[in-house]
Amino acid sequence: MLRPEKMCRVSVTGSKRVMDDAIEAAHELDVLHITEYDGSWDGFEPGDPVEGADEASDQLVTVRSLKSILDVDTEDAGPTRLVTDEALAEELEEIRTEVTELDDRRDDLRDDLREVEDRIGTMEPFVTLGIDLDLLGGYDTLAVEVGEGDADEIETALGDSELDDYELFGEGDVVAVFARAEAGELQDALVGATFSALAVPEGDGDPGEYLEELNHRKQQLESKLDTVEGELEELRLDYAGFLLAAEEKLAIEVQKAEAPLTFATTENAFIAEGWIPNEEYGEFERAIESAVGEAIDVEKLEIAEYDGDGHVHSHEEVDGEGGDGGDALGETVEKPTAEDKEERQPQETVADGGTPSATAGARTDGGVVTMGDSSPPVIQDNPAPARPFEALVEVVNRPKYGEFDPTVFFFLSFPAFYGFMIGDVGYGIIYTLLGYGLYSKASGDVLKSLGGVTMWAGGFTMLFGFLYGEIFGLLTISDVVWPALGLESAPIHKGLKPQYGEYAIAWLAISLLAGVAHLSVGWTLDFVENLSHGLWDAITESGSWLLMMFGLWAWVFSGANGAAPDFLYTAEQGIFAGNPFPFGFAGLPPLDLFTLPVVNAPFSAWLVVFLVGFGLLALADPIELVEFLNVFVNVLSYTRLAAVLLAKAGMAFVVNLLFFGVYVDSAGGWHFGLGGMPTLPEGGGTVMFHGYEVTSILFPGLMHAGIAGIVGGLLVLVLGHVLVLVLGVTSAGLQGVRLEYVEFFGKFFEGGGTKYTPFGYDRSHTTDD
């Protein structure tokens, strides 16, 4: 669960006369992640595509082009179908001819329409001006400029110029200037004014008539374009299913035809290697040998083990599990041995028998030479409830094969953080419904995953909302449901109201403790991964951080020599005392050892733990000492949980305050005016209202201010809660994700794993029966 599925490297060796059968069988199984041959073996070359690969590739390009033209979507597929080669050859060319012709007509019409629209845009200012087009040019002694600008500024600019004889005509912001001058002189005179010159369209007569003709031409082109697009839409409905099925068939054919490019081949034989889940090997071997016969040899080369760096650091010895290809291959095929490899490329031999990098060519493992890729692909192995969170993990990176997959920890902590921060039954219901809608309706895997994450976040929001006793910021559950269950009110509170103010401080302490626990898991996972390098490396590289964190925060929770806030280490209860939970916790014992002579302050044994961790870190990597305060800063970062909790509670409270109003009782309790608002005696005093002795009114509420107040108040109520709902995602969601990515993942997770892409195809539009 915390590791990816265990993979094994397999080799398939056989005669070229059975290569097509082997490819077909492997493709049908859809489990082999093929390793591409790197050309490093003497006497072996990458294979050639199967005959017909180019033709299938060309047809696939044609099909995808037609899909794009017709805007075909997978929802247009219809039932699965069998597409034969004959049908593909005959129908595809007919469809291509018909669709291409219509698409060319559509392009021509669109070009003509754009040209007409441009001409209409050019003509409209001249229609506004109202001067015939033939009067705006063609003079021997007059210069004419037409454009858009400020007539008054233009008049002033012309008056200030050296032009003596000119005339200005304007309508709206369109101006025509006639001057007895050269064209350049008139243009120079207009430089100082707000004026944008327009090119005079070709033609003569009234521009309004031209505009009518252009608009008529536009209508004709739009009608023709609608007709062509309608015909294309009919073709889309007619051919969508065929094109999707043809694309799938051709994609499968191309995939099979190009597979030999990744094989190592000789004149008469081939070798293919790849990775499959170890538990699938038996079925893979039986299926290949059953489909091909004795002319094939399937061999398990190694079973990849894990290490903390995500590499294969060892392999299980596998002795001849495959069949004996022997004489059936048509020639003797011998893979290069480790000794051959060392003799040919001694610089790539690893002295300790380990694995050289993938770029170093073929590698040696226990005498077995394999193709250049040394990293197994990653298949994440998480329980079904946690799988939606894999998409959020992959936002950072895919886990490496040998490191812990943080998905389960993300699943266990993020929804709890989110629910703790929002904690409202009403909001939780909406989040859950939105998540379900996204999960059930979205077509992409990422959106489906986000829907699943949203449902989990909504569920925990409801859970914490029930514990807080709130629904849309109202304490209805606390005042009605929990008393019906035998309790005076909800078991916990957000701490926004004065009578529950101690909770606000307590949540800060609990956020810090949550941070210590969360980071402890992260560094513990790092400790386990570093054990592959040795116990001492694990202690110095990971245990050092754990010791520093525990030592520092134990010292803080013991009082920090009087520097820590009282609520962290006292058991006092009451308003703002910081300890609403009657657990009797009075902080950790200070364990003072001696008094420091210079500062005259006690030195705690907890600081000894911190210093031991500090020293171990110095032994591991002194450069990391500059980050030793991370054990303090990272934990403090978790106080954002309490901060968002109080911020969102405050926003919901204000929204409800404005609509329902709030009155205060003699004990300092706040109550929304759901059942009306009390009327206090003039001149001060108290009044009994719904069992409470009311002393003051914080706000009377728009709900109690007549029809206009109710209408305006409902708008405030709805928009206010929508705002809180949206900001819950952007604040609680982003802050929760940040704690996971930055604080937690950074302790043990690097990522960079290879995606598992098995050789095969999940058919959805075709059938081979």
C-alpha positions in Angstrom: 0.0 0.0 0.0 2.8 2.5 0.9 5.0 1.1 -1.9 4.1 0.7 -5.6 3.3 -2.7 -7.0 6.4 -4.9 -7.2 7.6 -5.2 -10.8 9.7 -7.8 -12.6 11.8 -7.5 -15.7 11.0 -10.0 -18.4 12.6 -10.9 -21.7 10.9 -12.4 -24.7 13.2 -14.0 -27.2 12.2 -15.7 -30.4 12.4 -16.1 -34.2 11.3 -13.3 -36.4 8.8 -15.6 -38.1 6.8 -15.6 -34.8 7.4 -12.0 -33.9 4.0 -10.9 -35.1 2.3 -13.6 -33.1 4.3 -12.6 -30.0 3.4 -8.9 -30.5 -0.3 -9.8 -30.9 -0.3 -11.9 -27.7 1.6 -9.3 -25.7 -0.7 -6.5 -26.9 -3.8 -8.5 -26.0 -2.5 -9.0 -22.4 -1.9 -5.2 -22.0 0.7 -5.6 -19.1 4.1 -5.3 -20.6 5.9 -1.9 -20.2 8.4 -2.2 -23.0 12.0 -1.2 -22.5 13.4 0.5 -25.6 16.6 -1.1 -26.9 19.5 1.4 -26.7 21.6 -0.2 -29.4 24.4 -1.2 -27.0 24.6 -4.9 -27.8 27.1 -6.1 -30.5 25.3 -7.8 -33.4 21.9 -6.4 -32.5 20.1 -3.5 -34.1 16.7 -1.9 -33.4 14.0 -3.6 -35.4 12.1 -2.3 -38.4 8.4 -1.5 -38.4 6.0 -4.2 -39.6 5.0 -4.0 -43.2 2.0 -1.6 -43.6 3.0 0.7 -40.7 3.4 3.7 -43.0 0.0 3.2 -44.6 -1.7 2.8 -41.2 0.1 5.9 -39.9 -1.1 8.0 -42.9 -4.6 6.7 -42.5 -4.5 7.6 -38.8 -3.4 11.1 -39.6 -6.3 11.4 -42.0 -8.9 10.1 -39.5 -7.7 12.5 -36.8 -7.8 15.4 -39.3 -11.4 14.5 -40.2 -12.3 14.2 -36.5 -10.9 17.7 -35.9 -12.8 19.2 -38.9 -16.1 17.6 -37.8 -15.4 18.3 -34.1 -16.1 14.7 -33.2 -16.3 13.9 -29.5 -16.2 10.6 -27.7 -19.8 11.1 -26.7 -20.7 10.8 -30.4 -19.4 7.2 -30.6 -22.5 5.1 -30.3 -22.2 1.3 -30.0 -18.9 -0.5 -30.6 -18.4 -1.8 -34.1 -16.2 -4.1 -36.1 -14.1 -2.1 -38.7 -12.6 -4.2 -41.4 -9.7 -3.2 -43.6 -11.9 -3.2 -46.7 -14.5 -0.9 -45.1 -11.7 1.3 -43.9 -10.1 1.6 -47.3 -13.5 2.3 -49.1 -15.3 4.5 -46.6 -12.4 6.6 -45.4 -11.6 8.0 -48.9 -15.3 8.8 -49.5 -15.6 10.5 -46.2 -12.3 12.4 -46.7 -13.4 13.7 -50.1 -16.9 14.8 -48.9 -15.7 16.4 -45.7 -12.7 18.1 -47.3 -14.8 19.6 -50.0 -17.3 21.0 -47.5 -14.5 22.2 -45.2 -12.8 24.0 -48.2 -16.1 25.7 -49.0 -16.6 26.7 -45.4 -13.0 28.2 -45.3 -13.7 30.1 -48.5 -17.0 31.4 -47.1 -15.4 32.4 -43.9 -12.7 34.3 -45.8 -15.3 36.1 -47.9 -17.3 36.9 -44.9 -14.3 38.4 -43.0 -13.5 40.5 -46.1 -17.1 41.8 -46.3 -17.2 42.5 -42.6 -13.9 44.4 -42.9 -15.4 46.5 -45.8 -18.5 47.2 -43.7 -16.4 48.4 -40.9 -14.4 50.6 -43.3 -17.6 52.0 -44.9 -19.6 52.8 -41.7 -17.6 56.1 -40.8 -18.2 57.4 -44.4 -21.9 56.7 -44.0 -21.9 58.7 -40.9 -20.0 61.5 -42.7 -22.6 61.5 -45.5 -20.4 62.7 -48.4 -20.3 60.8 -51.7 -17.1 58.8 -52.1 -16.2 60.4 -55.4 -16.1 63.8 -53.7 -13.4 62.6 -51.2 -10.5 62.4 -53.7 -9.2 62.8 -57.2 -8.5 66.6 -57.1 -5.6 68.3 -58.7 -5.4 71.3 -56.4 -7.1 70.1 -53.3 -5.8 67.8 -50.6 -8.4 65.7 -48.7 -8.0 63.9 -45.4 -10.8 61.9 -43.8 -10.6 60.4 -40.3 -11.9 60.2 -36.8 -11.1 62.9 -34.3 -12.1 66.0 -32.4 -13.5 68.6 -34.8 -12.7 71.5 -32.4 -9.1 70.4 -32.0 -8.7 69.9 -35.7 -10.2 73.4 -36.4 -7.7 74.9 -33.9 -4.8 73.0 -35.4 -5.7 74.2 -39.0 -6.1 77.7 -37.8 -2.6 77.7 -36.2 -1.1 76.2 -39.4 0.1 78.1 -42.5 -2.9 76.9 -44.5 -5.0 79.8 -45.7 -7.7 78.1 -47.7 -9.4 75.0 -46.1 -12.8 73.7 -45.3 -13.9 71.2 -42.6 -16.9 68.9 -42.7 -17.8 66.8 -39.7 -20.6 64.5 -38.4 -20.1 63.0 -35.0 -16.5 62.1 -34.6 -15.9 61.6 -38.4 -14.3 64.6 -40.0 -13.3 65.5 -43.6 -10.8 68.3 -44.3 -10.4 69.9 -47.7 -7.4 72.3 -48.2 -5.8 74.0 -51.1 -2.4 72.6 -50.4 -0.2 69.6 -51.0 -1.2 66.3 -49.3 1.9 66.4 -47.1 1.2 70.0 -45.9 -2.3 69.1 -44.8 -1.1 66.0 -43.0 1.6 68.1 -41.2 -1.1 70.6 -40.1 -3.2 67.8 -38.5 -0.3 66.4 -36.5 -1.1 68.4 -33.4 -4.8 67.4 -33.3 -6.6 64.3 -32.2 -7.1 62.7 -35.6 -6.9 59.2 -37.0 -6.8 59.1 -40.7 -9.1 56.7 -42.7 -8.5 55.2 -46.1 -11.2 56.2 -48.5 -12.9 53.1 -50.0 -12.9 52.6 -53.8 -16.1 53.6 -55.5 -18.4 56.6 -56.1 -21.8 57.7 -55.0 -23.6 57.5 -51.7 -21.7 55.3 -49.1 -25.0 54.3 -47.6 -25.9 52.4 -50.8 -22.6 50.6 -50.7 -23.2 49.7 -47.1 -26.6 48.3 -47.9 -25.1 46.2 -50.7 -22.4 45.0 -48.3 -24.9 44.0 -45.6 -26.9 42.1 -48.2 -23.8 40.3 -49.3 -23.0 39.5 -45.7 -26.4 38.0 -45.2 -26.0 35.8 -48.3 -22.6 34.6 -47.1 -23.9 33.9 -43.6 -26.8 31.9 -45.0 -24.5 29.9 -47.2 -22.1 29.3 -44.3 -25.0 28.1 -42.1 -25.9 25.7 -44.9 -22.4 24.3 -45.2 -22.0 24.0 -41.4 -25.4 22.2 -41.3 -24.1 19.7 -43.8 -20.9 19.2 -41.8 -23.0 18.7 -38.7 -25.0 16.0 -40.5 -21.7 14.4 -41.6 -20.5 14.5 -38.0 -23.6 12.7 -36.8 -23.3 10.2 -39.7 -19.6 9.4 -39.5 -18.6 10.1 -35.8 -19.0 6.5 -34.8 -17.0 5.2 -37.8 -14.2 7.8 -37.3 -13.8 7.0 -33.6 -13.7 3.3 -34.3 -11.4 3.8 -37.3 -9.0 5.9 -35.1 -9.0 3.2 -32.5 -8.4 0.4 -35.0 -5.6 2.3 -36.7 -4.0 3.4 -33.4 -3.8 -0.3 -32.4 -2.4 -1.3 -35.8 0.3 1.5 -35.6 1.1 0.6 -32.0 1.7 -3.1 -33.0 3.5 -2.2 -36.3 6.0 0.1 -34.6 6.7 -2.2 -31.6 9.8 -3.8 -33.3 11.5 -0.4 -33.2 12.0 -1.0 -29.5 13.3 -4.6 -29.9 16.9 -5.8 -30.3 17.0 -7.8 -33.5 19.3 -9.8 -35.7 18.6 -11.1 -39.2 16.4 -13.9 -38.0 15.6 -13.3 -34.3 14.4 -10.6 -31.9 14.7 -9.9 -28.2 12.1 -7.7 -26.4 12.4 -6.6 -22.7 10.1 -4.8 -20.4 8.5 -4.7 -17.0 5.3 -6.3 -15.7 3.7 -6.6 -12.3 5.4 -9.5 -10.7 2.1 -11.2 -9.9 1.2 -11.1 -13.6 4.3 -13.0 -14.7 2.8 -16.5 -14.7 -0.2 -15.5 -16.8 2.0 -13.5 -19.1 4.4 -16.5 -19.7 1.6 -18.9 -20.3 -0.3 -16.6 -22.7 2.8 -15.8 -24.8 4.0 -19.4 -25.0 0.4 -20.7 -25.7 -0.1 -18.2 -28.5 3.3 -18.6 -30.1 4.4 -22.1 -29.3 7.9 -23.5 -28.8 9.6 -20.8 -31.0 9.6 -18.4 -28.1 11.5 -18.1 -24.8 9.9 -16.0 -22.0 12.3 -15.4 -19.1 12.1 -13.5 -15.8 15.3 -11.6 -15.5 14.9 -10.0 -12.1 12.4 -8.9 -9.5 13.0 -5.3 -8.6 13.5 -4.4 -5.0 13.1 -1.0 -3.4 15.6 1.4 -2.0 15.2 4.9 -0.6 16.4 6.6 -3.8 13.7 4.9 -6.0 16.3 2.7 -7.8 16.5 -1.0 -8.1 19.4 -1.8 -5.7 19.0 -5.6 -5.8 17.1 -8.3 -7.5 15.8 -11.7 -6.7 17.9 -14.4 -8.3 15.8 -16.0 -11.1 17.1 -19.3 -12.6 15.7 -20.1 -16.0 12.0 -19.6 -15.5 11.3 -19.2 -19.2 10.9 -21.8 -21.8 13.7 -23.1 -24.0 13.6 -21.4 -27.3 16.5 -23.6 -28.5 16.7 -24.7 -32.1 13.2 -23.4 -32.8 14.6 -19.9 -33.2 16.2 -20.7 -36.5 19.6 -19.6 -35.3 21.5 -19.5 -32.1 20.7 -16.3 -30.3 22.9 -15.5 -27.4 22.5 -12.3 -25.3 25.7 -10.6 -24.5 27.0 -11.6 -21.1 28.2 -9.4 -18.3 31.8 -10.3 -19.2 31.1 -9.3 -22.8 29.8 -6.0 -21.7 32.7 -5.3 -19.4 35.2 -6.2 -22.1 33.4 -3.9 -24.6 32.5 -1.0 -22.2 34.6 -1.4 -19.1 34.0 2.2 -18.1 30.3 1.4 -17.5 30.9 -1.5 -15.1 29.8 -0.7 -11.6 32.4 -1.8 -9.1 30.1 -2.7 -6.3 27.8 -4.7 -8.6 25.2 -2.0 -8.5 23.2 -0.4 -11.3 24.6 2.3 -13.6 22.4 5.0 -14.8 20.0 4.4 -17.7 22.1 6.6 -19.9 25.1 4.4 -19.5 23.7 1.7 -21.8 23.1 -1.9 -20.9 23.8 -2.7 -17.3 24.9 -5.7 -15.3 22.9 -7.3 -12.5 24.2 -10.5 -11.1 25.6 -11.5 -14.5 22.5 -10.6 -16.4 22.9 -7.8 -19.1 19.7 -5.9 -19.8 18.7 -3.1 -22.1 19.6 0.4 -21.0 16.5 1.4 -18.9 17.1 0.5 -15.3 14.1 2.1 -13.6 10.9 0.1 -13.2 7.7 1.9 -14.0 5.5 2.8 -11.1 2.0 1.4 -10.5 0.6 3.1 -7.4 -1.0 0.5 -5.1 -3.5 2.4 -2.9 -6.9 1.3 -1.5 -9.9 2.5 -3.5 -10.9 5.3 -1.1 -7.5 6.9 -1.4 -7.1 6.7 -5.1 -8.7 10.1 -5.9 -5.8 11.6 -4.0 -3.2 10.2 -6.4 -3.9 13.0 -8.8 -3.0 15.6 -6.1 0.2 13.7 -5.4 1.1 13.7 -9.0 0.7 17.5 -9.1 4.0 17.5 -7.3 5.4 14.4 -9.1 4.8 10.7 -9.5 6.4 8.6 -6.7 9.7 6.9 -7.6 9.6 3.1 -7.6 11.6 2.8 -4.4 10.1 5.5 -2.2 7.0 5.7 -0.1 3.9 6.8 -1.9 2.4 9.6 0.2 -1.1 9.1 -1.2 -2.5 7.3 1.9 -1.1 9.9 4.3 -2.6 12.6 2.1 -5.9 10.8 2.3 -5.8 10.5 6.0 -4.8 14.0 6.8 -6.0 16.5 4.2 -9.8 15.9 4.6 -9.3 16.1 8.4 -7.5 19.4 8.1 -10.1 20.7 5.7 -13.0 19.6 7.9 -11.4 21.0 11.0 -11.0 24.4 9.4 -14.5 24.8 7.9 -16.5 22.5 10.2 -20.1 23.2 9.2 -22.8 20.7 8.3 -24.4 23.0 5.7 -21.2 23.8 3.8 -20.2 20.1 4.1 -23.4 19.0 2.4 -22.8 21.4 -0.5 -19.1 20.4 -0.9 -20.2 16.8 -0.9 -22.9 17.3 -3.6 -20.5 19.4 -5.7 -17.8 16.7 -5.4 -20.3 13.9 -6.3 -21.5 15.9 -9.4 -17.9 16.4 -10.5 -17.0 12.8 -9.9 -20.0 11.4 -11.7 -20.2 13.7 -14.6 -16.6 14.6 -15.4 -14.9 12.6 -18.2 -11.3 13.3 -17.3 -9.4 11.3 -14.7 -8.1 14.4 -13.0 -11.5 16.0 -12.7 -13.0 12.8 -11.4 -10.2 12.6 -8.8 -10.9 16.2 -7.7 -14.5 15.2 -7.3 -13.6 12.3 -5.1 -11.3 14.6 -3.0 -14.1 17.1 -2.7 -16.5 14.5 -1.4 -14.0 13.4 1.3 -13.4 17.0 2.3 -17.2 17.6 2.4 -17.7 14.5 4.5 -15.2 15.6 7.1 -16.6 19.2 7.0 -20.0 17.7 8.0 -18.4 15.6 10.7 -16.6 18.5 12.3 -19.7 20.7 11.7 -21.8 18.2 13.7 -19.2 18.2 16.5 -19.1 22.1 16.5 -22.9 22.1 16.3 -23.1 24.4 13.4 -25.1 24.5 10.1 -24.4 27.5 7.9 -22.9 29.3 10.9 -26.0 28.8 13.1 -25.8 26.8 16.3 -29.1 25.0 15.5 -27.4 21.6 15.9 -25.7 22.7 19.2 -29.0 24.0 20.6 -31.4 21.3 19.4 -29.7 18.1 18.3 -27.1 17.7 21.1 -29.5 18.5 23.9 -31.8 15.8 22.5 -28.8 13.4 22.8 -28.4 14.3 26.5 -25.7 16.9 26.2 -26.0 20.6 27.2 -24.6 21.7 23.8 -22.1 20.6 21.2 -19.0 18.8 22.6 -16.6 21.3 21.0 -16.9 24.9 19.8 -15.0 27.1 17.4 -14.3 29.7 20.0 -15.6 32.8 18.3 -18.2 33.7 21.0 -17.0 35.0 24.4 -18.4 32.1 26.4 -16.4 29.7 24.3 -13.3 31.9 23.9 -11.0 29.4 25.6 -11.5 27.1 22.5 -9.9 29.7 20.2 -6.7 29.5 22.2 -6.9 25.7 22.5 -7.1 25.3 18.8 -3.8 27.0 18.4 -2.2 24.5 20.8 -3.9 21.6 19.0 -2.7 22.9 15.7 0.9 22.9 16.9 0.5 19.3 18.2 -1.0 18.3 14.9 2.0 19.8 13.2 4.4 17.9 15.4 2.5 14.6 14.7 2.3 15.2 11.0 6.0 16.1 10.6 6.9 13.2 12.8 5.3 10.8 10.3 7.2 12.5 7.5 10.6 12.3 9.1 9.9 8.7 10.3 9.2 7.7 6.7 12.5 9.3 5.7 14.2 7.4 8.5 12.8 4.1 7.2 13.9 5.0 3.6 17.4 5.9 4.8 17.8 2.5 6.6 18.6 1.1 3.1 21.9 3.1 3.4 22.6 1.9 6.9 21.3 2.6 10.4 23.9 5.3 11.1 22.8 7.2 8.0 19.1 6.9 9.0 19.9 8.2 12.5 22.0 11.2 11.4 20.0 12.2 8.3 16.5 11.6 9.7 16.6 10.8 13.4 18.5 14.1 13.9 15.5 16.1 12.8 13.1 14.1 14.9 15.3 14.6 18.0 15.6 18.3 17.3 11.8 18.7 16.8 10.8 16.7 19.9 13.5 18.4 22.1 12.6 21.9 21.0 8.8 21.5 21.3 8.9 19.5 24.5 10.9 22.4 25.9 8.2 24.8 24.6 5.4 22.8 26.1 7.2 22.7 29.4 7.2 26.4 29.6 10.4 27.4 27.7 11.8 29.0 30.9 8.7 31.2 31.1 8.8 32.3 27.4 6.0 30.1 26.2 2.4 31.3 26.4 0.6 30.0 29.5 -2.0 28.2 27.4 0.6 25.7 26.2 1.5 24.3 29.5 -1.2 25.0 32.1 -4.3 23.1 33.1 -6.3 26.1 34.2 -9.8 26.2 32.7 -12.0 29.1 32.0 -12.5 31.9 29.5 -9.3 32.5 27.5 -7.4 30.2 29.8 -6.7 28.1 26.7 -7.7 24.7 28.1 -11.4 23.8 27.6 -10.7 20.1 27.7 -10.7 18.7 31.2 -7.9 16.3 30.6 -5.8 17.7 33.5 -2.8 18.4 31.2 -0.4 20.8 32.9 2.3 20.8 30.4 5.5 18.7 30.3 7.9 18.8 33.2 10.7 21.3 32.7 13.4 18.8 33.7 15.8 21.6 34.5 19.4 20.3 34.9 21.4 23.4 36.0 21.4 27.2 35.8 23.3 28.9 33.0 25.7 31.3 34.6 25.6 34.2 32.2 21.9 34.4 31.5 20.9 33.1 34.9 18.3 30.8 33.3 17.7 27.1 33.8 18.9 24.6 31.2 16.4 21.9 30.5 17.0 18.3 29.7 14.7 18.8 26.6 17.3 21.1 25.1 19.9 18.3 25.5 17.7 16.2 23.2 17.6 19.1 20.8 21.4 19.5 20.9 22.0 15.8 20.4 19.9 16.0 17.2 21.8 19.1 16.2 25.1 17.3 16.6 23.9 14.3 14.6 22.8 16.5 11.8 26.3 18.2 11.8 27.9 14.7 11.4 25.6 13.9 8.5 25.7 17.1 6.5 27.0 20.3 8.1 25.5 22.5 5.4 22.0 21.5 6.5 22.6 23.2 9.9 21.6 26.5 8.4 18.0 25.0 8.2 17.9 23.8 11.8 15.1 26.3 12.6 12.8 24.3 10.3 11.8 22.2 13.3 10.4 25.4 14.8 9.1 27.2 11.8 7.5 24.2 10.1 5.5 23.4 13.2 4.4 27.0 13.6 3.1 26.8 10.0 0.3 24.5 11.2 -1.3 27.4 13.3 -2.9 28.3 10.0 -5.4 25.6 10.8 -6.7 27.5 13.7 -6.4 30.8 11.9 -8.5 29.7 9.0 -11.0 28.1 11.4 -11.6 31.4 13.2 -11.6 33.5 10.0 -14.2 31.4 8.3 -16.3 31.2 11.5 -16.1 35.0 11.8 -17.2 35.5 8.2 -20.2 33.2 8.6 -21.1 34.8 12.0 -21.1 38.3 10.4 -23.3 37.2 7.5 -25.9 35.7 10.0 -25.5 38.7 12.3 -26.5 41.1 9.5 -29.6 39.1 8.6 -30.9 37.5 11.9 -29.4 39.9 14.4 -27.7 39.0 17.6 -28.6 39.7 21.3 -26.5 39.1 24.4 -27.6 37.5 27.6 -26.4 38.2 31.1 -23.9 35.4 31.0 -22.2 36.9 27.9 -23.7 34.4 25.5 -24.6 35.5 22.0 -27.9 34.4 20.3 -29.1 34.9 16.8 -32.6 36.4 16.5 -34.1 33.4 14.7 -37.4 33.7 16.7 -37.5 37.5 16.8 -35.6 40.2 18.6 -36.2 41.3 22.2 -37.2 44.9 23.0 -35.1 46.4 25.8 -36.5 48.9 28.3 -35.9 52.5 27.5 -33.0 53.8 29.6 -31.3 50.4 30.0 -32.1 47.3 31.9 -32.7 43.7 31.0 -35.6 41.6 29.6 -36.4 37.9 29.5 -36.5 36.5 26.0 -36.7 32.8 25.1 -35.3 31.8 28.5 -32.4 34.2 28.5 -31.9 37.4 30.4 -31.1 39.8 27.6 -28.8 42.7 28.4 -27.9 44.2 25.0 -28.5 43.8 21.3 -25.4 43.7 19.1 -27.4 44.2 15.9 -31.2 44.1 15.4 -30.9 42.3 12.1 -32.3 43.1 8.6 -34.8 40.2 9.0 -36.6 42.3 11.6 -36.5 45.6 9.6 -39.6 45.3 7.4 -40.1 44.1 3.8 -37.2 46.1 2.4 -34.9 44.8 5.2 -35.9 41.2 4.5 -35.3 41.6 0.7 -31.9 43.2 1.2 -31.1 40.9 4.0 -31.8 37.8 1.9 -29.4 39.1 -0.7 -26.7 39.6 2.0 -27.5 36.2 3.5 -27.2 34.2 0.2 -24.2 36.1 -1.3 -22.4 36.1 2.0 -22.7 32.4 2.5 -21.7 31.8 -1.2 -18.6 33.9 -0.5 -17.8 31.9 2.6 -18.3 28.7 0.6 -16.0 29.8 -2.2 -13.3 31.2 0.2 -13.4 28.0 2.1 -12.0 26.3 -1.0 -9.4 29.0 -1.7 -8.3 29.3 1.9 -8.9 26.0 3.7 -8.2 24.0 0.5 -5.0 25.8 -0.4 -3.7 26.0 3.1 -4.3 22.3 3.7 -2.6 21.4 0.4 0.3 23.7 1.3 0.8 21.9 4.6 0.9 18.6 2.7 3.2 19.7 -0.2 5.6 22.0 1.6 5.8 20.8 5.2 5.0 17.1 4.9 6.2 16.0 1.5 9.4 17.8 1.8 10.5 15.6 4.6 10.7 12.3 2.6 9.2 12.7 -0.9 11.1 13.5 -4.1 9.1 11.9 -6.9 10.3 11.4 -10.5 8.9 7.9 -11.1 8.3 6.5 -14.5 4.7 6.2 -15.6 3.5 2.6 -16.3 2.4 2.5 -19.9 1.7 -1.1 -20.9 1.8 -2.2 -24.5 -1.8 -2.6 -25.2 -5.0 -0.6 -25.8 -8.3 -0.4 -23.9 -10.9 -0.7 -26.6 -14.0 1.5 -26.2 -15.2 1.9 -29.8 -14.2 -1.3 -31.6 -14.5 -5.0 -31.2 -12.3 -7.6 -32.7 -15.0 -10.3 -32.6 
